[in-house]
Amino acid sequence: MADARPVHVALALLERDRLWLLQLRDDIAGIVAPGCWGLFGGHLEPGESPEQALRRELREEISYNAASLEPWFDYEQDGRHRHLFRGPLTCPLAQLRLLEGQAMALVSPGQLRSGRIWSPQRREYRPFSASLQVAIARFGLAPADRGPTGLRWS
């Protein structure tokens, strides 16, 4: 019998000068949201709290030791329980080392409202992950012509 418990994931909304730090996820089949813009973070390991997991993931993905992370909200979708945190990005983007994903970017509210972000590496607009869409809607940045969750963005 399959385990019906959800997988737990911790994600970070890191902000610097009113810009959000986003990751362009790898184009790898089998991962969540391949090729989409999303928030940094990942799965909880056995025995980890959501905050411990997020701190570990931030070190593994961008060599970042977060000064403070505050719980923002939790939600469950598609068998995953997501724990979202907010915190400041206390260093310039150039000081981070991207160790997972194709790219990272600091993104303005206007870009978030547009529903798409240009990827210079891929030379095309890339869509948002479902969890990023939920965070954008929760923050009140969803475009007026979209539903309250923003989940119809391409």
N, C-alpha and C positions, 0 to 999 in steps of 0.2 A: 504494500500500500504506500502510495506517495505521501511525502510530508507536505501537509497543507499550510504550514506556517510560512508567513511571508519572509522573503529575504530582506534584511535591513541594510540600508544605504545611508551614508551621511554626506551631505553636500554643503559647500560654502559659497555664500554670496560675499565676496571680498570687494570692498569699495575703496577707491582712491579718487579724491577730487570729484565726487559724484559720478564716477565711471565704474562700471562693473567689470571685474576680471572674468573672462570667459576662456574656455578651452575648445579648440576645434578637435573633436574626437577623431581617432584613427579610422580609416576606411577598411575595417576588418570585419568580415562576416562573423556573426555569432556574438558580437559585443552589443551592449545596449547603445542605441542611437549612433550607429556608425556614420562618420562623416558629417555629424551635426555639431552645432555650437551648443555647449552646455556649461554647467558649473563644475568646478574641480571637486573631487571627492571619490568615494567608492564604498565597497562592501565592508561591513563590520566583520572582523575576525572573531572566533570564539573567545568569549570573556571580555571583549572590548566594549566600552560604552560608546555611544555615538560620537561624543567629543573626542575620545581617545582615537577612534578610528579615523576621524576627520583630520586630526593633527598628524597622524601617521601618513595618511594619503597625501596631504599637502607637502610633507617632506619628500615623499617618494615621487610625486608628480612634478613639483616645481622647486624643490629644495627650500621651502618656506616654513619658518617657525612662526606661527600665528601668535601675535601678542595677546589678543582676546577674541574669543568666539562666543557669541550669545545665541542660545536657542531662538529660532524665529517661528517656525511652525513645522508640523508633521502632517503627512498625508499618505494614504495607501492607494496604489493603482497597479494593475497588472501583476499582482503577486509580489510587489515590492513596497516595503514601508520605508518612506523617505523622511529623514530627519534633516531639515534645513537650518543652517546657522548663518548668522551675519557677523561680519567683523571688518575692521579696517585693513587695507593693504598698506603696510607701513614702510614699504620701500618702493623705489622706482621699478617699473616693469623690467628695465634692462638688468636689474640685479637678480631676477629670477632665472632659474635654469629649467627650461622645458625638458622634462624627462619622459613624459607620456603625452601622446596626442600629436597632432600635426602643427598646431600653432596655438598661440594665446594672444589675447587682445584686451585692451581696456575700451569699453563700449559705452557710448552715451545713451541717455534716456531716449533721445530721438531715434537712434539706430535700433534700440529695443522696440520702440513703438512701430517701426517700419516692418517688423516681422522677418527681416533678413539682414545678413551681414556679409559683406564682401570678404572673400578669402584671397589675399594676394598670392598665397602659395598655390592654390588651386585655380586661380583666375576665374572665379565664378562666385555667385552668391550661394551660401550654404544655409540650410534650414536650421531651426532651433530644435533641440531635444524637447520631449514632452515635459520633463521636469523644469527646464528653463522657462517654457511657456507658462507653467503653473506659477513659478516664482514671479514672472513679469506681471501676470494677472493679479497676483496677491499684492504686489507693490503698487498696483493701480496704473500700470503702463500699457495695458492691452489696448490695441486700436479700437476706436469706437465702432467700427463696422464688424467686429468679431464678437463672439460669445463671451460670457463672463470668465471662462477658463482660458480662452485664447487657443484652445487645442486644435483649431482648424487652420492655424498658420502653416504655410508651406515653407 
